[in-house]
Amino acid sequence: MITPRRYLMCPPTYFRVSYAINPWMDPTKPVDPALALFQWEDLRDRYRSLGHTVEILQPLPGLPDMVFAANGATVLDGRVFGARFANAERTAEAPAHREWFLGHGYAAVHDPRHINEGEGDFAVTGGRLLAGRGFRSSHRSHAELQEYFGRPVIGLELVDPRFYHLDTALCVLSPDRDDVMYYPDAFSPGSRAVLARLFPGALIASRADAVAFGLNAVSDGHNVLVPAAATGLLKPLRERGYAPVGVDMSELQKAGGSVKCCTLELRD
Ligand code: ARG
């Protein structure tokens, strides 16, 4: 039995690559907004056909990266830990998320002191929170996160600029079974050792699959929506009992984000 999930997504109405804040973004390369919308709608519809609920955050003009809803907050036990973006181009997204939560019955909405980009850098496993740092979220946000949710936070150092958010390098497949997949070289040696200790049975991704955004996937504990180009992950996922669903997010990947980046989980 799959527990139905609730996700928050924001349509790519104003999606463009008009600045570069990660190595994937090249403002001189054209993007096709119609194709981006098509791919985003396909993802939304797949969630819905799997029985999940998708809530919609209204996009705002001038915020081309707002489609990456995962960065706007971290929600656990119905409580919201807001975001504070590292780059000026995205700062205005945080209050837009905050307003959405306040307007949708969330009473506890924390306005963070330290830089953190929501689920871009924070992930929820069985008993813990994993937290990335090195490019975007400040190491100080980790202590703030732990204090707010009262769950132990494991800090992980990201070292490769192409994998600038934790969710580009690691995906929680099943919080209940504490199962994850990740790309070791995205992490510092110490963090790699921490991951090996915590998740000895993890699915280890190749560089090719990581570069294809294969770790920027969303799992409901059974179905794993994963960028289709990460072909090397499909068989090992099936062998572990998951049902991988390949999706094409090529247009949004021009801004350095894929399936997971477009999806904020509302853990109520
Ligand atoms: N262009 C966006 C940025 O650099 C992409 C964000 C991707 N989101 C994510 N959760 N990794 O901030």
Boltz pocket constraint, residues with backbone or C-beta under 6 A from the ligand:
constraints:
  - pocket:
      binder: B
      contacts: [[A, 21], [A, 22], [A, 25], [A, 65], [A, 68], [A, 70], [A, 71], [A, 90], [A, 117], [A, 119], [A, 120], [A, 121], [A, 165], [A, 167], [A, 168], [A, 255], [A, 256], [A, 257], [A, 258], [A, 260], [A, 261], [A, 262]]
      max_distance: 6.0
